[in-house]
Amino acid sequence: MAALMDKLQIIPTGLLRVYLEQVPKGLQVAFDKLQDADISTNTFSFYTSVASVFSSKIEGEDIELDSYIKHKAMGIEFNLDYTKKIDDLYNAYIFAEQNVLTRQNISQAHTLLAVNFVEKTKLGKFRTHNMYVATNDGRIEYVAASPYEVELEMTKLYNDISILLKTDLSIEEVFFYASFIHLVFVKIHPWNDGNGRSARLIEKWFLAQKLGEKAWFLQSENMYYHEHQTYYRNIRLLDLEYPKLDYKQALPFLLMLPSCLNSITS
C-alpha cells in the first residue's frame, strides 16, 4: 500500500487506517446480497431510475420516483420538462454501465446528463471561469478550484482513478477510494454545471468497475438525498476554499457510502 500512496497524485490515503477501523463490518456479505428488482426488464432498470431520480432531487429537480417509474417502465407520458433531465441522467448511467471508467467516457457521460441544462459547446468540457456554490439565501458555501487549476487537478484525479482501477484492493478499500473520488471531484467542480450528478455517478461507476454489476443496485443516491443535510455538511467540513481544503476532515463523508450498503441490505 505504501507503493500506491507514492503513485497517487491527489487522493490522500492518510485516513485509510482509521477508516478501516471504523467502517461497518461485513461489507462483502452485504454487497453480495444486492440484487436487481423484479420490476426491471431488458429495457428498463429500476435501480437506474432510483439513482437518476434521487441524484436529480439532490440538485432541486421536482420529480417523484413513482411518477418516473410510470413514465419509464409503463410509457405513461408527462410534461417533457418534468422528465427530460432525469431521462438524460438515466442515459448517462446506462452509458456508464456499458463502458469503462476513463477520462473520455466521463466527459461523454457529462455530455449525456447535462445536455438540457449546459450550453452545447461546454458539454464534457472543463469550465474556464471561477466557480462557487451558494446557498438558497445567497451565502457562499464553497469556492471551487480556480479555472487555471482545473485541468491540472482533474489530470491528477484521472491518473489516480486509472491507477486504482489497476490495483488489487479489498472491498473496504474500494469503498474508501470510491468515496474519495466523489469528494475530490466535487471539490474541483470541473464542469459549468452537473458536478454533483457526475460525482455520484462516477463514485458508483468506480464501484462497479472494481466489484461488478451488483454495485449498480446500491441505493447511494437515495441515501444521499434522504440525508442531504448531513451529506452537504460533511462535504463542507473540509473548508470554504479549494486551496485551504483539509482532507483530514473527510472521514464522516467517507463513512456514508458503506453505511448505506449495510443499512439497505440488513
VOPAGU-2260 file (C-alpha; in pm, 1 decimal, decimal comma):
REM VOPAGU-2260
SITE   aa  ch    i         X         Y         Z
SITE  MET   A    0       0,0       0,0       0,0
SITE  ALA   A    1     296,4     231,0      52,1
SITE  ALA   A    2     376,5     198,9    -316,7
SITE  LEU   A    3      19,7     302,4    -400,8
SITE  MET   A    4      47,9     606,2    -175,8
SITE  ASP   A    5     354,5     715,8    -371,6
SITE  LYS   A    6     170,2     687,3    -703,6
SITE  LEU   A    7    -149,7     874,0    -616,0
SITE  GLN   A    8    -132,7    1243,6    -701,4
SITE  ILE   A    9    -443,7    1397,4    -547,4
SITE  ILE   A   10    -638,1    1137,2    -345,6
SITE  PRO   A   11    -492,3    1126,9       7,2
SITE  THR   A   12    -450,2     796,6     187,7
SITE  GLY   A   13    -379,3     920,9     538,9
SITE  LEU   A   14    -728,4     834,3     665,3
SITE  LEU   A   15    -727,0     477,5     536,3
SITE  ARG   A   16    -613,2     312,3     859,6
SITE  VAL   A   17    -872,6     481,7    1081,7
SITE  TYR   A   18   -1135,4     430,1     809,2
SITE  LEU   A   19   -1069,1      56,0     809,9
SITE  GLU   A   20   -1110,8      56,6    1187,2
SITE  GLN   A   21   -1448,3     234,2    1170,2
SITE  VAL   A   22   -1606,2     104,7     850,8
SITE  PRO   A   23   -1903,0    -128,3     917,8
SITE  LYS   A   24   -1813,2    -495,6     924,2
SITE  GLY   A   25   -1949,2    -740,9     672,6
SITE  LEU   A   26   -1933,6    -522,4     361,7
SITE  GLN   A   27   -1871,5    -818,8     134,0
SITE  VAL   A   28   -2168,0   -1011,5     275,5
SITE  ALA   A   29   -2390,5    -705,8     241,3
SITE  PHE   A   30   -2268,3    -636,7    -111,6
SITE  ASP   A   31   -2332,8    -995,7    -216,3
SITE  LYS   A   32   -2698,1    -957,1    -106,3
SITE  LEU   A   33   -2758,4    -680,8    -360,1
SITE  GLN   A   34   -2986,6    -787,5    -643,9
SITE  ASP   A   35   -3191,5    -628,2    -916,1
SITE  ALA   A   36   -3558,9    -550,8    -863,1
SITE  ASP   A   37   -3822,9    -783,3   -1005,1
SITE  ILE   A   38   -3972,3    -490,9   -1196,8
SITE  SER   A   39   -3657,4    -444,8   -1407,7
SITE  THR   A   40   -3663,4    -567,5   -1768,3
SITE  ASN   A   41   -3427,8    -573,2   -2065,2
SITE  THR   A   42   -3535,1    -219,3   -2148,2
SITE  PHE   A   43   -3596,1     -75,8   -1800,8
SITE  SER   A   44   -3374,2     -65,5   -1493,1
SITE  PHE   A   45   -3547,6       7,7   -1164,2
SITE  TYR   A   46   -3231,2      96,7    -972,4
SITE  THR   A   47   -3102,5     317,1   -1253,0
SITE  SER   A   48   -3431,9     502,5   -1222,4
SITE  VAL   A   49   -3386,4     530,5    -844,6
SITE  ALA   A   50   -3034,4     666,6    -891,5
SITE  SER   A   51   -3141,4     914,9   -1158,3
SITE  VAL   A   52   -3440,4    1044,5    -964,1
SITE  PHE   A   53   -3269,3    1092,7    -628,9
SITE  SER   A   54   -2944,7    1232,4    -769,5
SITE  SER   A   55   -3160,0    1484,5    -958,0
SITE  LYS   A   56   -3367,8    1563,1    -649,2
SITE  ILE   A   57   -3047,2    1647,7    -460,4
SITE  GLU   A   58   -2997,4    1919,1    -723,5
SITE  GLY   A   59   -3350,2    2053,4    -672,0
SITE  GLU   A   60   -3540,2    1876,8    -950,1
SITE  ASP   A   61   -3911,2    1838,7    -873,7
SITE  ILE   A   62   -3962,8    1472,4    -964,0
SITE  GLU   A   63   -4120,4    1182,3    -776,7
SITE  LEU   A   64   -3995,4     825,6    -808,9
SITE  ASP   A   65   -4342,6     677,7    -854,6
SITE  SER   A   66   -4419,4     912,5   -1143,7
SITE  TYR   A   67   -4085,6     846,3   -1307,9
SITE  ILE   A   68   -4130,2     468,6   -1282,2
SITE  LYS   A   69   -4469,6     503,2   -1451,6
SITE  HIS   A   70   -4305,4     711,9   -1723,8
SITE  LYS   A   71   -4003,3     489,7   -1776,7
SITE  ALA   A   72   -4146,0     141,4   -1723,4
SITE  MET   A   73   -4503,2     186,0   -1841,5
SITE  GLY   A   74   -4468,8     456,9   -2104,4
SITE  ILE   A   75   -4702,1     699,3   -1927,0
SITE  GLU   A   76   -4647,6    1047,3   -2068,2
SITE  PHE   A   77   -4578,2    1351,7   -1852,3
SITE  ASN   A   78   -4485,3    1708,1   -1937,6
SITE  LEU   A   79   -4142,5    1690,1   -2107,3
SITE  ASP   A   80   -3992,7    1941,1   -1862,9
SITE  TYR   A   81   -4086,5    1707,7   -1575,8
SITE  THR   A   82   -3885,5    1410,6   -1702,2
SITE  LYS   A   83   -3621,6    1522,2   -1953,6
SITE  LYS   A   84   -3330,9    1593,2   -1715,1
SITE  ILE   A   85   -3391,3    1267,9   -1531,2
SITE  ASP   A   86   -3407,9    1083,2   -1864,2
SITE  ASP   A   87   -3071,6    1238,0   -1955,1
SITE  LEU   A   88   -2915,0    1123,7   -1629,8
SITE  TYR   A   89   -3069,1     778,1   -1675,0
SITE  ASN   A   90   -2899,8     761,3   -2017,1
SITE  ALA   A   91   -2566,4     859,6   -1860,3
SITE  TYR   A   92   -2597,8     575,6   -1605,5
SITE  ILE   A   93   -2677,0     326,9   -1882,7
SITE  PHE   A   94   -2373,6     452,5   -2074,5
SITE  ALA   A   95   -2156,0     405,9   -1764,9
SITE  GLU   A   96   -2287,3      53,3   -1712,3
SITE  GLN   A   97   -2176,9     -34,0   -2065,3
SITE  ASN   A   98   -1839,0     142,0   -2077,1
SITE  VAL   A   99   -1506,8     156,6   -1895,3
SITE  LEU   A  100   -1436,5     439,4   -1649,5
SITE  THR   A  101   -1194,2     663,7   -1842,6
SITE  ARG   A  102   -1136,4    1033,9   -1889,2
SITE  GLN   A  103   -1304,0    1030,2   -2229,8
SITE  ASN   A  104   -1604,0     834,2   -2105,7
SITE  ILE   A  105   -1650,6    1061,3   -1805,1
SITE  SER   A  106   -1668,7    1355,6   -2047,2
SITE  GLN   A  107   -1920,3    1164,4   -2258,1
SITE  ALA   A  108   -2131,1    1086,7   -1952,0
SITE  HIS   A  109   -2141,1    1459,1   -1870,7
SITE  THR   A  110   -2244,2    1532,1   -2229,3
SITE  LEU   A  111   -2537,6    1295,1   -2183,8
SITE  LEU   A  112   -2653,4    1403,7   -1838,8
SITE  ALA   A  113   -2619,7    1779,8   -1891,1
SITE  VAL   A  114   -2749,0    1810,9   -2247,1
SITE  ASN   A  115   -3059,7    2000,8   -2138,1
SITE  PHE   A  116   -2904,2    2248,5   -1895,6
SITE  VAL   A  117   -2545,9    2316,6   -2011,9
SITE  GLU   A  118   -2454,5    2504,8   -2328,5
SITE  LYS   A  119   -2374,2    2259,3   -2608,1
SITE  THR   A  120   -2018,3    2386,3   -2655,7
SITE  LYS   A  121   -1946,2    2332,0   -2283,8
SITE  LEU   A  122   -2067,1    1971,9   -2257,8
SITE  GLY   A  123   -1786,8    1744,4   -2139,8
SITE  LYS   A  124   -1551,1    2043,9   -2128,6
SITE  PHE   A  125   -1379,2    2192,6   -1824,3
SITE  ARG   A  126   -1505,3    2531,4   -1710,9
SITE  THR   A  127   -1298,6    2842,6   -1784,8
SITE  HIS   A  128   -1440,1    3074,1   -1520,5
SITE  ASN   A  129   -1448,3    3098,0   -1142,1
SITE  MET   A  130   -1699,4    2878,5    -963,2
SITE  TYR   A  131   -1863,7    2899,0    -625,4
SITE  VAL   A  132   -2155,1    2719,0    -465,0
SITE  ALA   A  133   -2415,1    2936,4    -293,7
SITE  THR   A  134   -2694,2    2857,6     -50,7
SITE  ASN   A  135   -3056,6    2947,1    -124,2
SITE  ASP   A  136   -3024,0    3261,2      86,7
SITE  GLY   A  137   -2722,3    3383,9    -111,3
SITE  ARG   A  138   -2435,8    3285,1     117,7
SITE  ILE   A  139   -2123,2    3144,3     -45,1
SITE  GLU   A  140   -2090,0    2786,1      70,5
SITE  TYR   A  141   -1781,2    2685,8    -121,9
SITE  VAL   A  142   -1526,8    2833,6    -365,7
SITE  ALA   A  143   -1403,3    2568,8    -610,7
SITE  ALA   A  144   -1065,4    2529,7    -777,4
SITE  SER   A  145    -971,3    2825,8    -996,4
SITE  PRO   A  146   -1018,6    2776,8   -1372,9
SITE  TYR   A  147    -640,0    2781,9   -1408,2
SITE  GLU   A  148    -612,5    2479,4   -1177,4
SITE  VAL   A  149    -895,6    2265,4   -1311,2
SITE  GLU   A  150    -709,2    2094,6   -1595,9
SITE  LEU   A  151    -412,5    2000,1   -1376,3
SITE  GLU   A  152    -625,6    1887,5   -1081,1
SITE  MET   A  153    -851,3    1676,7   -1300,0
SITE  THR   A  154    -549,3    1522,9   -1472,9
SITE  LYS   A  155    -426,3    1419,4   -1129,2
SITE  LEU   A  156    -765,9    1270,7   -1044,1
SITE  TYR   A  157    -789,3    1081,5   -1373,0
SITE  ASN   A  158    -438,7     947,5   -1312,1
SITE  ASP   A  159    -539,3     826,8    -966,2
SITE  ILE   A  160    -855,4     661,2   -1097,3
SITE  SER   A  161    -651,4     479,1   -1362,4
SITE  ILE   A  162    -402,4     355,9   -1103,5
SITE  LEU   A  163    -673,7     244,4    -860,9
SITE  LEU   A  164    -856,9      52,7   -1132,8
SITE  LYS   A  165    -539,7    -147,9   -1191,3
SITE  THR   A  166    -466,3    -204,7    -820,9
SITE  ASP   A  167    -585,1    -502,9    -618,3
SITE  LEU   A  168    -798,8    -359,9    -337,4
SITE  SER   A  169   -1012,2    -506,1     -61,8
SITE  ILE   A  170   -1382,9    -422,7     -73,9
SITE  GLU   A  171   -1331,2    -181,4     216,9
SITE  GLU   A  172   -1056,7      -3,8      23,2
SITE  VAL   A  173   -1275,0      10,9    -286,8
SITE  PHE   A  174   -1545,1     192,4     -89,3
SITE  PHE   A  175   -1283,6     425,1      62,2
SITE  TYR   A  176   -1146,1     529,3    -275,0
SITE  ALA   A  177   -1487,1     549,6    -443,2
SITE  SER   A  178   -1599,2     799,6    -179,9
SITE  PHE   A  179   -1276,9     996,3    -212,3
SITE  ILE   A  180   -1312,9    1013,8    -590,6
SITE  HIS   A  181   -1664,1    1153,9    -535,5
SITE  LEU   A  182   -1538,5    1409,4    -283,8
SITE  VAL   A  183   -1233,1    1526,6    -479,2
SITE  PHE   A  184   -1439,5    1562,9    -796,7
SITE  VAL   A  185   -1699,5    1774,6    -617,9
SITE  LYS   A  186   -1430,4    1993,8    -465,2
SITE  ILE   A  187   -1262,5    2057,5    -801,5
SITE  HIS   A  188   -1605,7    2124,1    -959,1
SITE  PRO   A  189   -1472,8    2094,4   -1315,4
SITE  TRP   A  190   -1792,9    2147,9   -1518,6
SITE  ASN   A  191   -2007,9    2456,3   -1566,8
SITE  ASP   A  192   -2292,8    2254,6   -1411,7
SITE  GLY   A  193   -2375,6    1891,9   -1342,0
SITE  ASN   A  194   -2088,3    1836,3   -1099,5
SITE  GLY   A  195   -2288,0    1669,0    -823,5
SITE  ARG   A  196   -2469,0    1437,1   -1063,5
SITE  SER   A  197   -2135,7    1346,9   -1223,8
SITE  ALA   A  198   -1960,5    1285,0    -892,4
SITE  ARG   A  199   -2230,4    1048,7    -766,1
SITE  LEU   A  200   -2230,8     863,3   -1098,3
SITE  ILE   A  201   -1851,0     829,4   -1103,5
SITE  GLU   A  202   -1848,6     701,4    -745,0
SITE  LYS   A  203   -2084,3     417,4    -837,7
SITE  TRP   A  204   -1907,2     363,4   -1171,4
SITE  PHE   A  205   -1580,8     303,3    -986,1
SITE  LEU   A  206   -1753,0      58,1    -750,5
SITE  ALA   A  207   -1894,4    -133,0   -1045,9
SITE  GLN   A  208   -1558,9    -146,3   -1224,5
SITE  LYS   A  209   -1393,7    -290,7    -913,3
SITE  LEU   A  210   -1672,4    -505,6    -765,9
SITE  GLY   A  211   -1903,9    -595,7   -1050,8
SITE  GLU   A  212   -2251,5    -508,5   -1172,6
SITE  LYS   A  213   -2417,3    -552,5    -830,9
SITE  ALA   A  214   -2280,8    -205,9    -749,8
SITE  TRP   A  215   -2544,6     -54,6    -978,7
SITE  PHE   A  216   -2813,1    -185,1    -741,0
SITE  LEU   A  217   -2673,0      13,9    -446,3
SITE  GLN   A  218   -2906,2     297,9    -348,6
SITE  SER   A  219   -2637,7     552,2    -261,2
SITE  GLU   A  220   -2811,4     844,0    -435,0
SITE  ASN   A  221   -3130,3     760,5    -244,8
SITE  MET   A  222   -2941,3     769,9      84,4
SITE  TYR   A  223   -2756,0    1093,7      -2,7
SITE  TYR   A  224   -3089,4    1259,6     -84,2
SITE  HIS   A  225   -3265,7    1149,8     232,9
SITE  GLU   A  226   -2963,0    1254,2     437,0
SITE  HIS   A  227   -2880,5    1556,3     221,3
SITE  GLN   A  228   -2823,0    1790,1     513,7
SITE  THR   A  229   -2561,4    1550,6     653,5
SITE  TYR   A  230   -2426,7    1494,1     301,4
SITE  TYR   A  231   -2363,3    1865,5     244,3
SITE  ARG   A  232   -2243,0    1924,6     599,2
SITE  ASN   A  233   -1981,2    1650,9     561,2
SITE  ILE   A  234   -1867,1    1799,0     229,4
SITE  ARG   A  235   -1838,3    2143,0     393,6
SITE  LEU   A  236   -1618,1    2011,4     676,7
SITE  LEU   A  237   -1308,4    2040,5     457,9
SITE  ASP   A  238   -1319,6    2424,2     441,8
SITE  LEU   A  239   -1465,8    2705,4     234,7
SITE  GLU   A  240   -1198,5    2748,0     -34,5
SITE  TYR   A  241   -1019,7    2496,4    -254,6
SITE  PRO   A  242    -662,1    2598,0    -160,7
SITE  LYS   A  243    -745,6    2552,6     208,7
SITE  LEU   A  244    -908,3    2209,7     186,5
SITE  ASP   A  245    -820,9    1978,2     473,4
SITE  TYR   A  246    -888,3    1622,0     365,8
SITE  LYS   A  247    -811,2    1502,2     717,7
SITE  GLN   A  248   -1169,3    1613,8     791,8
SITE  ALA   A  249   -1316,0    1381,0     527,8
SITE  LEU   A  250   -1387,5    1074,8     741,8
SITE  PRO   A  251   -1757,1    1150,0     813,5
SITE  PHE   A  252   -1819,0    1179,8     440,0
SITE  LEU   A  253   -1620,9     866,1     356,3
SITE  LEU   A  254   -1821,0     657,6     602,0
SITE  MET   A  255   -2156,5     747,1     446,3
SITE  LEU   A  256   -2127,3     516,2     144,7
SITE  PRO   A  257   -2053,4     188,8     331,2
SITE  SER   A  258   -2320,1     267,5     591,5
SITE  CYS   A  259   -2566,8     297,8     305,3
SITE  LEU   A  260   -2483,9     -54,6     190,3
SITE  ASN   A  261   -2531,6    -209,2     531,9
SITE  SER   A  262   -2848,5     -19,0     616,2
SITE  ILE   A  263   -3021,3    -111,7     289,2
SITE  THR   A  264   -2927,2    -479,7     291,3
SITE  SER   A  265   -2965,9    -550,6     663,4
